[in-house]
Amino acid sequence: MAIDDHSPPIQSKLLIGGRWCDGVEGTTIAVTNPYDGTVLTHVAAATTADVDLAVDAAERALPAWRALAAHDRGRLLLKLADAIEADTANLARLEAMDTGHPIRDCLSLDVPRTVLCFRYFGGMADKLEGSVVPVDAGFLNYVEREPIGVVGAIVPWNFPLMFTSWKMGPALAAGNTIVIKPSEITPLSTLRIGELMQQVGFPDGVVNIVTGYGNTAGQRIAEHPRIGKVAFTGSTATGRRIVEASAGNLKKVQLELGGKGPNIVFADANIAAAVGGAAFAIFHNQGQACIAGSRLLLHESIADAFLEKFVALARSIRLGDPLDLDTEMGPLTSQLHQERVLSFVDIAREQGGEVVTGGRRPEGAAFDTGYFVEPTIVRAKPDHRVAQEEVFGPFVTVLTFNSDEEALAIANGTQYGLGAGLWTQDITRAHRFAKRLHAGMVWINCYKRVHPGSPFGGVGQSGYGREMGFEAMREYTVAKSVWVNVDAQLPPFYKR
Ligand code: NDP
């Protein structure tokens, strides 16, 4: 099946060793459109045996791929970026129908950011240099960065296309081969990337795509004895299971987990900019973002005025068909997740929180079949569950503060430490907070900025390791230290 008359057929098989194939057990998973519930296709449900075959293929491809000149690996990534760019209309539609992202976001963010990421790491492939260490006289010590080998990547359902590029870009540039598992809910854009890789000439087996369930295919990737590293994006609970599963062969683990991003608005902030920024921080992608600004901290003196504007903006967001270019918010990506997000509305009320707006599925025939949740704003206290737990939806918890110290204590008062934002005109305060916020990323007078050159990742229960930039290249390589005796006259250690 194709998504329209102009698009290629939707790929639904596994990519193993350059061949598109059914799973060993022949079972499939229905992939549905979260807007209307229609089945887009059935993808192969990979099991342990399929992951094993994918690892075999990745191992076979490894020697030639890592031996390829770095600039040739880079050139293939650059060609892939061009192919994705040329496929923008198709990929954007596919992503919108599979995830519920509004197509205007797919066209302006998801696809261009994917292109940028592959292009960045295509250019990066031959820029990762080793070093020479000044050691004792008579010796030369140089350090090379070597690929790890076969890398496993587990991609969640919230930004499947982009996160595929975040993992594949640095892993391939560094000379690793990959077994990648997209979420079973949203596998289609990753499969399309696999097709484009074949078109631009990636060797067979360098990238292997296994669609399947987390607790079977994902678990096997995490525990596989011949996978050297696993890169995971998803929940903190599953991240812990991955660490446990990885222990067997002591594989390297990179975790990009949950967040409860504080977005702090001080009394001196540019309020119009902060209102717009706070809305983007939480409502973009229906709030399904680990870096979402899901806790809005407002100074008491501006809280009411700010909220008036913020609520008006939230109520004006256009919900609807993701394929309509006017739609600003689509459905959540699955029914299960819609129910989970709505359950937090009850949790908020039970603990004395006030639902200022939203908190429901929108009314009207247009929303009957889709997994929609209205943009939701809740006032609560810092120790309430909705101020501590990741909701991962269009749901923002508003908290107030009276002093800088109080703002900092609230901001740092969760188990997470991923992204944090602040809005102020006071440059001293801005940098003081940037230093003291417990977070991997801080945005000053903006929110949720990302770029392939800038390290992305968290601290605390938000995980460890960094995506993007030189940091990512280091994550996907290991250092090898080589000692050379350049002075044949070394005195003997044992004098005889
Ligand atoms: P999970 O962490 O369970 O899923 C994320 C990815 O991990 C999916 O690809 C999933 O595969 C895979 N997975 C699940 N179990 C295992 C396992 N045992 N071993 C290896 N891989 C596994 O998150 P959920 O989808 O259940 O979402 C729950 C919550 O997690 C969200 O509400 C949100 O708070 C958080 N989350 C955070 C994300 C982020 O960007 N940091 C992304 C997604 C979720 P499959 O879907 O095929 O089962």
Residues whose N, C-alpha, C, O or C-beta is under 5 A from the ligand:
A	BS01	NDP	I154 V155 P156 W157 N158 K181 P182 S183 E184 I185 G212 Y213 G214 N215 G218 Q219 A222 T233 G234 S235 T238 R241 E256 L257 G258 C290 E390 V391 F392
